[in-house]
Amino acid sequence: MNRIKAIQKLRKSSMFMSGLPDTISIPGRLGAADTVFPIENATLDELAQAKLAYDAEASEIYKKSDALRILYDRARKASAVGADVAVDVLIRAREID
């Protein structure tokens, strides 16, 4: 079995593996450009480096999502309804100094 067919089988093996990308990007060092590798040729070290980069991206997304949830929750607690501007409700409720 060749590597590409093996990757295709891995993707079909579970819903978690279905997200396996075609390529991975390794962040460049000291201002160098990122390096892109086909997933079927990636070493364990390259997978680890790519995962660190994805983890950093995910962390930023989670921070934004959590901040939106907090803003939403605070506005609802201050009696906001669907068409209200969240920040305006918080200002009126003196939630923001």
N, C-alpha and C positions, 0 to 999 in steps of 0.2 A: 504494500500500500504506500502511495506517495504521501508527502507531507500535506499537500493541499486537501486531498481526500480525507486524511486523518483529521484535519481541522474541521472540515465539513461534518464529519461524524461526531466530533466533540460538540459542535454547536447544536446538533440534534439530540444529544444525549441528555440534556436537561435545560429547563428554562433559564437557569443561571448561566449556562455556557452559551446560550443563544446570543448573548451580547458580546461575545469574543470578537474584537475588531479585526479587520483585514490587516491593518498595520498598527505599529506602536511608534510613538515619538519619544525619543530620549532627549531631554533638555541639554542644550549645548553648554559647555563650560567656558567660563571667562569670556562671555560675549559671543562665543561661536554659535553658529546656526544649529538648530535642533537636527537630529539624525532620525530618519524614518526607516523602520525595518518592517519587512513583511512578517506577520505573526508566526508563520511557519518556520522562519529562520531564527527566531529570537532565542537567545540564551537565557538562562535563569537570571543572570545579572542584569540583562537588558529588560526582562520582565519586571524585576524588582524596581529598577529606575523608572520605568514607565508607570508602575503602580504608584510610586511616590508622587509623581506629577498628577495622576488622576486623583489621588487622595487630597492633594492640595486644592484642586479645582472643586472637588466635592465639598470640602470644608467651607469654601467661599460660598457655594450655593446654599449649603445648610444655614450659614450665618444670615444670608439674605432672607431665606424662607422663614427662619425663626424670628427675625426682626419684623417681618410682615405679619406673622401670627400675633406677636406681642402688640403691634400697633392696632390690628384688628380687634383683639381682645380688649384692649384698653378703651377703644372707641365704643365698642358694644357695652362695656360696663358703664360708660358715660352716657348711655341711652341713645347711641347712634342707630339709625336705621339704614337700610340698603342704599338709598340715594344720597345720603349725607356724605360730605367730605370729612374723612376721619380726622384730619388735623384741625379743621374748624371746630368740630365737636369737642376735641380735647382742649382747645383754646377757650371755648365758652365755659367748659366745665372747670377751668383753671387747673387743668392737669399739666399744662406746660407753663412755666414761669416766663 
